[in-house]
Structure formats: C-alpha cells, structure tokens
Amino acid sequence: MLITLCYLYLWARWGRRPAALVRATVQRLRASRCSFTFCGAAARPQGARVCLSRGGRVFCVGESQSIDDLNKWALFLVSPFILEAEHIAFVTESIWVQGESLQRPASSSETIVKWSDCCLPLACRPGDPYQLIAEASVDDFSKLGVAFMEDRLQMADGLVPQKIVSVHLQDCTLKALEDQASNKQAQALQQNPEPSAESKPEPDVMECIGRDDPEVLGAQPTLGTGDASGSEPAGEGDRGVGSVKHCPLHLSSCHECLELENSTIESVKFASAENIPDLPYDHSGSLEDVADDIRLEREWRRVNITGKAPNILFYVGSAPQKSLGRFQEVRSVLADCVDTDSYTLYHLSRESALRDPWSDNCLLLVIATQEAIPEDLSQKFMAYLSQGGKVLGLCSSFTFAGFRVTSKSVLEETVQNLVFSKADQTQVKLSVLSSGYVYEESPGERRTLGKLQGHLENGNKDRLIVQVPFGTRGGEAVLCQVHLELPPSSSVVQAQEDFDLLKSSNIRRYEVLREILTTLGLNCDIKHVPALTPLYLLPATEEIWDPLMRWLGKHVDPEGVIKSSKLSLKFLSSYTSEIEINPSALPVVTDVEAFSSENFNLDIYRQNLQTKRLGKVILFAEVTPTTMNLLDGLMFEIPQEMGLIAIAVRQTQGKGRGANAWLSPMGCALSTLLVSIPLRSQLGQRIPFVQHLMSLAVVEAVRSIAEYQDINLRVKWPNDIYYSDLMKLGGVLVNSTLLGETFYILIGCGFNVSNSNPTICINDLITEYNKQHRAELKPLRTDSLIARTVTVLEKLIDTFQDKGPDGVLPLYYKYWVHSGQRVRLGGLEGPEVWIVGLDDSGFLQVQEEDGEVVTVHPDGNSFDMLRNLIIPKQQ
C-alpha cells in the first residue's frame, strides 16, 4: 500500500496532469475502501498520505471513513436509497458566505464546475459546516475534487466548499435510510391503506430521455439578440414497483392541487443587455476584469433579486368601489408610455401591500390617491424607498423628507400653465389640470433635489412637481400635483376653452410623463400591440390528416364553426383579408399547402417530434390573444391519439397565475398542450406533479442535445425555468378538468429562446458559452425546442406512470436550484428552514432547526411562491 502511494505521489509530481492522476488513483484504490479527501493543507486528516498538493489544497488518501449514525441527517426524497455499484458516496462540507462576501472562483485555465452537475444529493445535515452526502461516478467525483483544488468548484445559495471526503455507507446505514424514506411516505400517505400489487420492474428509461433522440434541429438561420372529484383508491398495478404506497387522491377541486396547478410564470425581472454579465467565468481575463465582473454581478443581483420581471404597482386608495376605476384610469396612461413587453402593471391593494413581499418585485410604485396614507402603509412605502425603490406620486398626499402638501383652493381643478424642467435642463411649457395642492418645504428644511422640477407660471412659482432623492441606495420619488394621468375630456373640464388648452398640450403631457418615467428607470419606447392573425390547422404526420378531417366534418356546425364558452373557431379552406378576426371569433385555415411562416417551420417541428400521441395536431398563429383558450372547444371531443397543441409567435392577452399577466414578446416559445391522464393512475393521483414534469421537460429538451449539456438551464419549484439560480427564463401554467375517469389538462408553457429583452434567453446562454469555451454551438429555434419539449414530456409522463415520483425525481433534483437552500416560514421574521425535497404530492419539504421534516405550502401571494411559506393546518 505504502509503495503504491509513493509511486502515485511521484507520478503526480512529475507525470500525468492532476485530473488524470486523481481519476487513476480513485479507480485503482477504491476497492480497498480507503478514504479520498480533498481539503486545505492544514485540515489534512491525521495519517493521510498526500498524493497531490496544489495552491494550499491537497488530495490525500487515508483510512476508510464511514457514516453509521443518521439521526441528524435529513434525507433528500429520492427513494429507494440505492448507491450504484460503480459510484462513490462522499460528504461535502461547506460554509455559508453572505452576498457581498461571496467571491467567484479564482482564475484557472478551465471553466468553473457546478457541484450539482456532477453528483446526486442524498442527504444533508444543516449546521456549520453545512454537510451534504452525495453520490457520483468515479469520473465525476474526480472532476469535483480537481475543481475544488483549483478553486473552480461552485455551489448554490452562498455555499463555499471547504472539504470533500469519500465515505463508506454501512449496510445498516443504507437500511436506515430506506426505512427513513418509507416512514416519511407512510406518514404522508394515511388514506387508502390497500396495498398495490407488485409488478415486474422495468428497465430505467430515465437515462435515455432525450439522449438517444436523433439530433434533428433543422436548418438554422443566424439569430440576433433582438429580437378533477372523488376519493377512491387506485387500481392494483398502478403504483410503484415492488413497494406499498398509500397515496391521497388529489383532484382539481382540491385546494392544495389548485395552489400548484394554477402556478405560472408571473413575470420576469428586468435586465437589459448591458446588465447581463458574462455567464461562465472568464479565466482569460485580467484581475481588473475579475473585479469588474464581481461588481457587475453584485449590481445585477441587487436589481434582479428573484429573476422576476419588473412590475409597476399601483396603489390607488383603500375604497373598493373607487379603486378599480382609478386603477384602470392611471394604468391606461402609463400603458401608453412604457413598453408593455417589458413590464407588467398590477393593482396593489392595501392588504397586499401590508402582507405580501411586493417590494422585491417592484420596479416602480405609483401612488395615485388623495386620501391620507395610513401610518403602517407609509412605513412600507418608505422601507421600499430606502431599499432603492422608485416612486411616482400622482396627485397624492404621500410625501416625505421635509416636504408637505399645502392646499390652494384657488388652483383646485383649474387649468394652469406649467413650466417643466427636464433632466437635460431644457424646459417644456404646457397647460395642465391642477389638483389644488402645491409642495412646500418645512421651515428650516433644505433638501438637495433632483433636476426634474415643475412650477406654475405665476408670481409664486408654486411647485407642482419635485424630484426627491432618498437614502443611500438610489431611492427616489417624483411627486406631482398635476393630473398627468388624466386625458383631456369633457368629464375633466367643463369649459370649451379649458378643453382646448389641455388638448393642445396633450402631446407635451405625454412628453413630461415619459421624461419622468425614463428618469425613474423605465423604458418608454412604445411598441404597438400587433393585429390578430388567422389560425392554421397543421398535422405533425401525414397519416393523421384524413382521420382529422373526418372527425372535424362531424363536429362543426353547418357554418363550419365549433363554439366554446370562450371563443368560436370557424374552419375555412382559405383566408382573405375581408374575414373579421377578433378575440372571440377566430378563423382556422385548413389548407396546409397555403401555410408559410418565418417564425415556425413545420418540417423542423416534425423532425424533432418523436411522440406516440402528444403534439400531433397543431393550431398555429402568428398573433393570438392566448393559446390557453384555443383548445377549449376541442379538448373534450377530439380523440386522444390526435394530441392537440396550440403554438403562437406572440400573445396579446397572455395568462399567468391568478390575475397575473404573462409577457409574450417575440422570440418566446409559446404553447398550450392538451394531455389526458387517467384518474386511476400514478400521475392521476398527483396532478400537481404535471407542472414539475413540464418545467423539467424544457430543461432536458435543451441539455439532452449533444454538446449542449452544460448550458446552465435549471428548474425552480414549482414551475419556473431559470438560468442558474439567477434569472427566470420561463414558466408553466396548468389548468385541469376532471370528466368521468379522465383528467383533461391544458399545459401552458412559455420560455425565452431568442428574445434577449426584457430578461435573458437560451440563445444568450449559448452565445456566452461559445465565447467562454471557444465552441461553435448553434442557436436554437422555438419550433425545434417546442417539439423536443413535448417529446421529453411524453417520456417523463410514461416513466412517472410506471414508477411514480421516484422515476423522475433524480433527474428533477439534478437540475433544480434548491439543494440546501434556506427559506423562512411565514415572513421575513419567521423561522429559518432548509429545503430538502418534494413530498409525494409535489409540495416542498423542509427541515426545521429541531431536525423535523415538514411539508410547506405557498401562502397564496402572487409575487414569490418561495416567500412566506406556511405549514398547512392538520385537518
């Protein structure tokens, strides 16, 4: 043994490269059950032999280390707990480093290595250090070790690795872990105690999902950077292989299911092209470049805290009967000024303002009410400002920093001449409708104001617009006592002369408003809503066309129309411009030969679709209100083998979770897929898992392409697709209906493929990967990725139906962003817990400080599903 170690040591010093040495050492000595350790030189285990030393860190071999006490370990819910024969179990010890102290890995000739990309987490032990048990192949374990020694190993959520040591899991340990997993499942599944029949195990199909698919991406042009009710148990044979699992039935009427099923992409946090840092670390840069990258990433993290899109929130008072009309009034004028592809505009109620974590997702807060702001609400608004928030006050009583609002009745609701000073010191003169209030500084108070100012053209030069900076983090407010939000109309002013004055100044009113919004950081480049276009009915295979036409002939009315509660579809052999198109009545062209689109290539879609039933019949539109409504009249009638999918290039009324909007700019892959799931099946009992499978399918559709496996696309619970753990790329919306013994499920999905704005897209990741690795990966297309996603989804569903959650969770955990992540229950001051996995119904499980693992649910807020998590009351 000693001779072998000495030989390896000399080989390390003078022979092969470190990676090859480590891999060869592990392969040669692993059978001896010795322990391999990567750590700092000072932390070397006593008696261990150093095989490699590099930059103050060592790789050494010593006596076997084992784990036999699991009382303080929390099992990640991947069961049965089986360590593959050729894999190595190991413990990674890490420490937490908070935001500003977190540094990038040091420079090296190779790229950084993501810990979660190289192993499967098995269990964790919160504390200091934070410990993770994982398993990996010899190659991946060696890769992790070398990356650690060269300071290129990166972990999530502020974890910095300090030590990696291989361990031997005793047989009793493995048995205890299996019992732990079984006990948790039994505790969670108390209903329907009737065991399922055992069935013959099938080969694991997860290893080949997407991997062996032909790489058919089609001709690729160069892309730029622009742009369910009941409670009966399942039948025998429907459950997991060789195990007894008693699963509660989750249906569309179930509150828990609805919480998850209706989740969606809410919005996307703003990051212009200038704010997007280089994605992988550039090892060829200088130290100055490193400093710039770190600074830029820190700045980006402050702006894009959650990766959600920039929301403009409107507080318009507490009176319910007045607030809706006022919100629509103010929202309308701002929607005319900003790029609505880049922002979502929401009403912020008093209750939501006090309860929900809105400030993390708000780019601009508009306060447009003359009623007094309650003290508790004012404190919320001031806290938002102190965090760098932006506020626009429109004829509001809200003020701060030594300013007060003073009434001047002579000015109330009268037309006055205003002189407005812009940021470049130029002036705009216009006629405005005054609120009857002006801004005055308190005696003895002198403030440094911003450049935007507006005063009346009178002797007192009464101040009606002020720009007031606040705090040290860039917070500021522009406060106005002129009705910039009101268009000229007879309801606003009575006299014709006043109406004419306001009308003549209307263009300048918009100029002033855009100047204010631009100064507050918004993009005011207006993009008009595109006109709706006809739908095209397209077959994914030639053999399905004749049966489809026969079915259609039996189900349309004499005028060729199929009606639903949401819209009517009129099937036509051809389309002319005289045919009216509106959101409730859409023409559908059945002439496939007449179809042509620059944004969707039917041949490429066909080449990449390899399914038995899903995605076979396409309803395609260049522009449509929302794909979620297009299948409404067809979903319960069309044969299941004619799997329906609606695909659009753009949506004008995209839907999100609850009342949220779904941004749909050009370059998104937008689709709604019809899936039918038997009630008495593995997935039929766990419908919330559908959204997890769909988000996983998107990630796997990209990362299963040869050479694209390192594109850092990930899943975030419950339904988001992310770049790393930094920015949102897309999301999923699921609506289900139970009819008889079948769930009919519409899965809406949108993810950014080639639209760099307002956030980031898959092709941005590919471009940056090519720069960092001197690779030549081609940009991807929406048509090919939609087809690949549907293909992967069908395989995931089939695997889930065969094996239950255990069949798909290993792949899901490989790509999710939550390993070891800490969250708080109930709010910012709630207890801190650690995310450890998903329960049998798809909800998060967390470990509390006392070691207890519990299931948590979202509290229903629309801003961040991982904020204010709650433990549901026991029924």
N, C-alpha and C positions, 0 to 999 in steps of 0.2 A: 504493500500500500504506500509506504513512505517513498519507495523508489519511483513508483508511478507518479506521485505528486511532485517529486523533484523533477522528473522528466517533463512533466507538464509545465512546471514553472519555467524551466529553461526554454521550452518550446514557446512559452508566452513571451519571454523577454526577447528572443531572437528569431522567432519563427513566424507562424501564421498571424493574421490580423486578429484583434480581440474578439470579434463576433464569432469567427470560426473556432477560435480557441475555446471560448465559453461553451459553444454548442457541442464541440467534440468532448470536452470534459464532462458535461452533463450526460451525454449519451453513453459515455464509457463507464461512468461511476454510479449512475442512478440505481443500478441493480443492487449495489452494496448498501443501499438505504442510508448513505451518508447525507449530510445536510449541506446544501449550497447556499451561501449567504452573500448578498451584495449590501454593503454598508459603508459608512465612513471609517477611515482607518482607525480612529480612536474607539470605535464601537465594535471592533473585531471580536468575535467570541473567543473566550479563552481556550487555547489549544488548537484553534483552527489554523490550517495551513493556507497562506496567501498564494493564490495562483496568478493573480493579476492585480496590479496597482495602477491607478490612473487618476490624476487630479485630486488626490486626497481621499479617494474612494477605492475600496478593494473588493475583489471577488475571491472568496475563500471556501475551503471545504473542511468540514469538521464532523463531529459526532451527530448521529441522527437526532433530529428534533421531532417530537410528537405532540399531538393535541388529544387529550383524553377527558377534559372537563369542559362541557359546553353550557354550563349553567348561565354564563354571562354572555353567550353569543346569540345573536338573532339571525335566524336562517332566512336567506333570500328565498322567496317562494318558488323555487324550481325543484319539482319533485317528480319521480323519486330521486333521492340524492344518490347519484351514482358517479363515482370517479372513474373516468375512462382509463382502460388498462395502460395506454401509452402516454397518459397525461401526468403532470406533476401538480401536486397541491402545494400551495405556498401562502405565506402571510405577508402582506404589505403593511408596514407601519408608516403612518403619515401624521403630520401636524396641520393644524388649521392656520392659514395666513389670511388676514383680512385684506379687503380690496386694495388699498393704496400700497400695502406692503408686498402684494403679490407680484413677483417678477417673472418674466419669461425665462425659459431655459437658456442657458448660456450658449454662446455660439459654438457651432460644430460644423463639420463638413457634411453632415447628414441632417435630415429633417427631424422634427420632434416626433415622438411616438406617443400615441394616446393609450393610456393604461387599459381602458375599457375595450379597445380594439383588439387586444391580444389575449384576453382571458375571459372566463365566465365567473362572475362573482357568486360565491356560495353562501357566505355568512359574514356578519360584521359584528364588531364589538366597539360601540361608541366609547369615547374617553380620550385621554391624552397619554399616549398617542392613539389615534383612531386606527383600528386594525380591521383588515379585510382578508378573509380566506377566499381564494380563487383557485381555479384550475386552468391549466394551459398545456399545450403541446410542448415538447422539448424545444422546438424551434422558437415558438412564441415566448416561452419562459426565458430562453437565452436572449431573445430580442429585447425583452423588458429589462433584463439585467444589464446588458450593454448600454441601453439608453439611459438607465439610472446612473451608471458610472460616468457617462459622458454628459450628464446633466441635460438630457434631452427627453426625459420621461415626464409626461404631463398628466395630471389627474384633474377631476372636476371639482367645482364648488370650493375653490380655495385650499384644497388638499395638496400638500407638498410631500412627496415620498421621502422617507428617511432610511428605510431598511426593507429589504426583500429577503425572505428566508424560506427555503423549501421545508415542508413538514410531512411527517408520516401520519396519516389518519388511521388510528387503530380500528380494527373491525368493530369494536364496541362503540367507537365514536360514530362510525357510519350508521350503525344500527340506531343509535340515539337520535341522529339527525333524521333518519327515516321516520322514527316514532314521533319526533317533534313535528314534522310536516303533517303526518297523519292525524295527530291530535289537534292541530290547528284547523285542518279541514273538517274534522268531526265536530269541533266546537262551532264552526261557522255553518255547518250543514245539519241542522237538527230535524228538518222536515223530511217526510217521505223515507222512513227507515227501512225501505225494502231494498235489498241488495240487488245489483245488476248481475246478469250472467257474465261469466268470463268469456272472453273471445280471444281468438288466436292473434298474437302480436303480429303487427305488420312491420316491414322494414321502415326505418325512419326516412320519410320523404323530405324532411326539412333541409337536409344537407344539399339537396339538389334544386331547391326552389330558385329558379332564375339562373342557376349556374350553368346548366346544360342546355338552356334555351339557345337556339341559333341567334347569333348576334346580327340581327337584321334591323338596322337603323335607317336604312333608306338613303337616298341621295340627300345630301345635307348642304344647303346653301350657307354662305357665311352670314352669321347673325351678329348684329351690332348690339350695343348695350342700351339702346333706347328702349327705343322700343318696339198590444197583444193581449183574454182574461181567463183564469182557471187556476187550479192547484193540483192537478193530477200528476202522479209521478211518471217519469219517463218509462218507456217500454224497455224490456230487457234487451241488452246488447247495445244500447245507445250510449253507454257511458265509457269510462276509461278502461283501458286494457288491464285485466288482471287485478283490479282494485275495487274496493267498495266505497263509493262516494254517494252521499245523500244530498242532493242539490235542491235548494229552494227554487221555485219557478218564478222567474222574473218576466213580467209582461208589459205591454205598452201602457196599461193602466197603473202600473206600479210607480210610485213616486221616485224610488231610487233609480229605476231604469230611466225615467224621464229626465232626471237630473243629468245623466250621462248621455242619453241618446240625442238630446237636443243641443249638445255642445257643438261648438263650431269655431271656425276662425272668426274672432271678433274684430280684429283689426291688426295693423302692422306698424311697429314703431318706426318713426321716420329716421332715415339715414340717407343723405344724399350721396352721390358718388364720391364727393370729397371726404365724407365721414367714414367711408368703408376702409378699414385698414387692410394691409396685406394679410391674407388669411393664414397660410402657413408661415412660420418664422423664416426670415431671410438670413441664412447663415453667412452669406457672402458680404453682408453689409458691414459698415464700419461701426465703431462704438457710438458715434453720433447718430447713426441710423437706428441703432438699438434704442437709444434714449428717445428718439422721436417716435418710434413705433410704440414704446411703452406709454409715452404721454398721450399719443393718439388713441390707443386702446382704452386708457383710463377715461379720456374725454368721451369716447364712444359709449362706454359703459354707463357714464352719468346720463347721457342723453337717451340711451336705449336700455333702460333698466330691465324691462321684461321682454323686449323684442316685439311688443305690440305696437299697432300703428298709432300715429298721432291723432288723438281725439281732441275735438273742440267741444267743450262742455258749456252748456247754457244754464245759468241759474236765473230764473225769471220770476221768483217770488214763491210764496207758500200757498196762495189761494188756488185750489184745484180748478175752479171754474174759470179762472182767468189765465192760468199759467200755460195751458195748451195753446190758446190763441196767440199769446205773447211769444211763446217759443217759436211757433210757425212764422210769425212776423219777423222776428230777428234772424232766425235761421235762413229765411229766404234771401235776405240781402247779403248775408255772408256767403251763402252758396253761390251767389252771382260773382263773388270777388275771388274766391280761392279755387284751387284745383281740387275738385271733389274726388279725383282719383287718388289723391294723396292724403285726404283727411276724412274722418267720419264725424258727423255732427250729432250730438246727443243732448237730450234734456237731462239736467241734473236736478233731481228733486231734493228738498231739504233733508228727507230721511236718508236718501242715498248719500248725500254729501256728508252727513254725520256718521254713517255706518260703513260705507264701502271704501276700498283702497283706491279711490279715483285719481289721487294726485300723481301716482306713479305712471299713469297712462294718459295724462292730460298735457297737451302742448299749449293750449290757450283756454283760460277760463273767462267766459263772457258773463258779466253781471249786468242784468238789464231789468231792474225793478226799482221803483221809487220807494217801496216800503222799507222800513228800518231793518237792517240786518241784525238778527239775534246775536247775542254775545258769543254763544258756543259756535255758531256758524262763522262769525267773523274770525274767531281764533283758527278755524280750519283754513280759511282763505289766507290768513296771514302766515300760517305754517307753510302753505303751498308756495307763497311768495318767497319765504326765507329759504326754501329749497331750490330756488332758481326759477320759480314759475312765472308765467306771464299772464297778466290780467287786462282785460278791456272792460271798462265801465261805461255803460251807455245809459245816460240819464238815471244814474243810480245814486243812492245815498251812501254807498260804500266809499270810504276814504281813509287815509292814514297819514302818518309821518308829518304831523303838524298842519295838515290841510283840513279845512272844514267847508261844508257845503252851506252856503248862505242863500236864503230866498230873496228874490227880487220880483215882486208880483207884477211890476210894470213890464217885465220881459216875458211873462208866462204865456206859452203857446203863441208867440208872435214871431213874425219873420224878421230876422235881423241880418245885418251884413257882418260876415266873419272874415278875419284875416288869419290864415293858417300858415305857419312856418314849417317847412319840410326839413328833413334831415340834412339836406344839402344847402340849407339856409335860403332857398328860394321860397317865394310866397305864393299862395293861392287865395284869391278873393272870391267869395261866393255868398249866396243868400241861403240862410239856414233857418230851421224852426227851433227856437229856443225852448228849453224846459222850464225856464223861470228861475233857475238856480245858477250861482256862479261859485268859483273856487277862490277862497281866501286863505292866506297863511295866518296861523295863530300868532298873537303878539309875541315878539321876541324870537320867533322861529324863522330861520333862514335855511332853505334847502337847496342843494345842488340839483337842478332839474335837467331833464333831457332836452334835446333840440326841438322835439315836436311841441309846438305851442299854438294855441288858438285864442284870439281875443276879439272882442267886438270892436267895430269901427265907431266907437263913441268916445266921449270925453274921459270916461273912467277906464277905458280899455279893459272892460271886465273879462276875466279869464274864464273861458268855457272849455278849453282843452289843455291838459297838462300831462307831461310825461314825467313819472316819478320813479327813479331807481330805488331799490330796496335791498338791503343786506349785502353780503359779500360774495354771493354765489350767482349773481347775474339776474336776480329777480327784478321785475319792473312792471309798472302798470301805466296804461294810458287811460285817463279818466276824462269823460266827455259829458257836457251838459247841453249838447245839441243833438237833435234827433237824426243822426246819420243813418239810423236803421229804418226810417220811415220814408217810403217813396212819396213823391208829390201826388196828392189825390184830394178830391172834394171832401173826403171824410177827415182829412187832416186840417185843412184850412177852408174857410167859407168864402172869403173874398176872391174874386177872379184875379185881382191884381197880385195877391199873395201866391195864388196857384201858379200864375205865370212866372213870378220870380223864382219860385222853387223849381219849376220845370226847367227853366233856362239854366239853372245851376246844377241840374241833375248829374251831368257828366262830371262836373267838378266835385260833387258829393262823393261819387264813386272814387275819384282820384284821391281825395283825402282819406277815405276809408281804406283804400288799398295801401296808401303810404303808411298808415297806422299799422295795418296787419303785417306789412312787409317788415317794418321796424321791429315788430314783436316776433319775427322769425317765421312767418308763414309764406308759402309760395302762392302768388296771386296771378300766375299765368293761367288764363282761363281756357278750358277745353270744353267744347260743346258736347252735349250728350248726343251720341250717334243715332241715326234713324234705325228703326227696326227693319230686319230683313226677313225674307221667307225662310221656312224650314225646308230641308231636303231629307227625304227618306232614303237611306242608303243601306245596302246589305254588306256585311263583312265577308260573306261567302256567296258564291253564285247560286248554290243549290238551295239556299233558303228563300230566294226571291219569289218563286212561284207559289209555295205554300203561304208566304206572307201576303201576297196579292189576293189569294183566295180567301184568306181569313179576313182581310180588310174589306173585301167586297161584301161579306156577310154582316159586317158590323157598322158600316157607315149608313147614314140616313139617305133618303133619295137625293139630297143635295151634296152628298159626299162628305158629310160632317160627322165628327164624333165630339160630343159635348161632355164636359165635366163641370163640377161646381166652380172651377177656377177659370177655365177658358174653353174655347172651341177650336178644333183643328179641322180645317177644310182641305181635303186631299184633292190635288189637281194634277193633271198631266203636264201642265206648263204654267209659267207665271208671266204676267205682264204688269207694267207699272201702274195700270189702272186699278188693279186689285188692291183694296184697302188692307193695311196691316195696322193693328192696334194691340195693346197688351192682352185683350180678352178674346181676340179673334185673329188666328194666325194661319196663313196658307201653308200647305205642305206639298212640295213638288215631288212627284213620284218618278220623274224621268231621270234615271241615273246618268244617262249619256249627256244630259244638259248640265250636270254638276261640274263646277270648277271653282277652286278656291286657292288663293295664295297662302292661306294660313292652315289648311288642312288637306293633306294628301291621302286619299282613300287607299291607294296602293300601299303606302308605308304603314298605315294603320293595320291593313290586312296582314302584311308580312310580320308584324310584331304581335298580333293577337293569336294566341295559341290556347284557346279555351274550348271546352265542350259545350258550354251553354251561355256564359256571360258575354255581354258586349257584342252580340251577333247582329242586332238591328239598331241602326244609328239614326237619331233625329239630330241633324246638324243645322246650326245657324251661325252666321257671322255675328249678328247682334240680336239678342232676345232679352226679354225682361229678366227671367231667371230660369235656369234649367230645372229647378226643383218643381216647377209647375207643368212642364211639358209632358211628362209621362202620366199625369193624373188621370186622364180619361182612358188610358190603355193598360195600366198596370195590373188590374184585376181580371182582365179578359184575355190578354194575349198569351199564347202557350209559353210555358217556362223555357222551352228549348230555344225560343226566339228571344233571347235575352236582350232587353232594351237598354240603351244608353243614350242620353242626351248630351251633346257636346256643343259648346259655344266658344267663339273667339272673345266676345265681350258680353257682359250683362249690364243692364241699366237699373235693375232692381234686385241685386244680389242679396240673398238672405243669410243671416247669421243666427247665432244662439239668441233665443228670446226675441227682443226687438232690435237686436244689433244688425248693423249693415255689413255687407260683405263686399269689400273692394274688389273690382274686377277689371283692372287695366289690361291693355294689350300685352300679350306675352305670357299670360297665365294659362295653365292647363285647367280648364273649367269643364266639369262633367257632373251628371247625376246618373247613377247606375241603379237599375232595378235588380234586387236579389230576393229570392223567395227561400225561406228557411222553415222546415217542418217544426211545428211546435214541440213535438216529442223527439227532440234530438239534443245533442250536446250543446250546440250553439243556440238552439231554440230556447233552452233554459237559461242562457246567459247572453241575452241580446245586447247588453252594453258592451260586450267584447267586440261587436261589429266595428265600432269606430276605432278601436285599437288595431284591429286587423287591417283596416283601410289605411291608416297612417303608416303602419309598418310596411304595407304593400308599396306605398310610394317610395319609401327609403330603399327597400330591397330592389325595386324596379331599376333604380339608378346604380346602386352599389353592387348589383349582381352582374353588371356588364363588365366584360373583360377589361382590365386596366382602370376601371372606374371605382374599384373597391375602396379606395382611400379618399374619395370625395366625402367630406365630413358632413354628411346629412344624417339627422337623428330624429327620434320621436320624443315628444314631450306629452306626458299624461295630461288630459285624457285623449286629446285629438289633434295635436299640433305637430307640424313638421318644422324642424329647426336646422339652422346652420350652427353646428357645435351646440353650445348652450347659450349662444349669444343673441341670435336674431331669428325671428319667425319667417318661414318661407311659405307656409300654407296651413290648411286645416281641413277638418271634416265635419259635416253636418248630417245627422242620421234621423230620419223620420220613419216610424214603423207602424203598421196596422195589422191587427190580428183578424183574419177572416177564416172562420172554420178552424181547421187544424194547421193553418199556414200563416207565417208572418210574411207580409209584403213590405219590403224595406227599400226606401229610397236613400241612397248614399250620395250626398253632395260632397264634392271634393274640389278644392282649388289650390294650386301651388304654383309658385313663380318659376318659370322656365327661362324666359329671355327678357323679362322686364326688370331692369336694374333699379328703377324707381317705382314706388317710393321707398322701397326697402332694399332687398338683395335677392338674387335669383340663382338658380342652379348653374346657369352658364357663367355667372360671375365666379362661382367657386371653381369651375373648370378652368377658366382663364387664369385665375391666380395659381391653381395647381400646376398648370403648364409653365408659368413663369418660374415657380419655385423649383420644379423638378426637370426643367428643360424637356418637357413632354410635349406631345402633339395630339392630345385628346381633342376630338371634335366636339363642338357644341351640340347639345341635344335639342330635339324637336318636341313640341307639345303632342303631336299626333302619335309619335312612336312611344312616348312616355305614358300617355293615357292607355294605350294598348298593352304595354308591358305591365302597368299597374293592375289592370283588370286581370291579366294572366296570373300574376303573382297572387292576387286576392283570391282567385278561384282555388289555387293550390293551398293557400292558408286555410280557407274555409274547409276544404276536404280534409286537411290534416287535423283541424280542430274537431270536426265531426268524428274522426276516428279516435283521437287520443285526448280530446278535451284541452283545457288550458295548458297542460304540461307539454303538449305537442308544439306549441308556438311560443311559450314564454321564454325559452332560452334565446331565441332569435330576437324577441322583443327587448329583453334585458341587454342584449349585446348592443343594441342601438339606442336605448333610452338615455336620457340625460340626468337621471335622478339618483344614481348609485351613491349612497352615503349622504345625500342632500339633507340639509336641516331646514325645517319649516316650523312655524309657530301655530298653535291651535287657538282659534277664537279671535285673534287680532295681534297687534304689534306687541302687546304686553303679555300674551299667552305663553304657556309652557312650550319649551323647545323640544322637538321630537326629531327622530331620524327616519327617513323613508327607507323601507326595506323591501317593498314589492307590492304586488297586487293580490287581492283576495280572490276567491273563487267566482265572484261576480264582476270583477274588473275594477273594484274600488281600491284606492290606495291603502296600504297598511304601513303603520309607522310604529317605531319603538319608543316608548316613553322612558324617562330617566330611571324608573324603577325596573326597567327591563321588560315590562309588559308590552306585547304587540297588539295593537288595536286597529280597527278599520275606521277610516275617516271619510267624510263626505264634504263637498263644497257647500258653502253657506248660501249659494244662490246668487252671489253678486256677479255682475256681467263683466267685470274688469280683469280679474285674475283668479282662475279656478284654484290656484295653489295658495291663495291668501285667505285667511280667516277660516281654515278648515275646521270642521266640527266633528265631534264624536256623536253619532246618532243615538237618540234615546232608545233604550231597550223596550220593545213592545211587550 
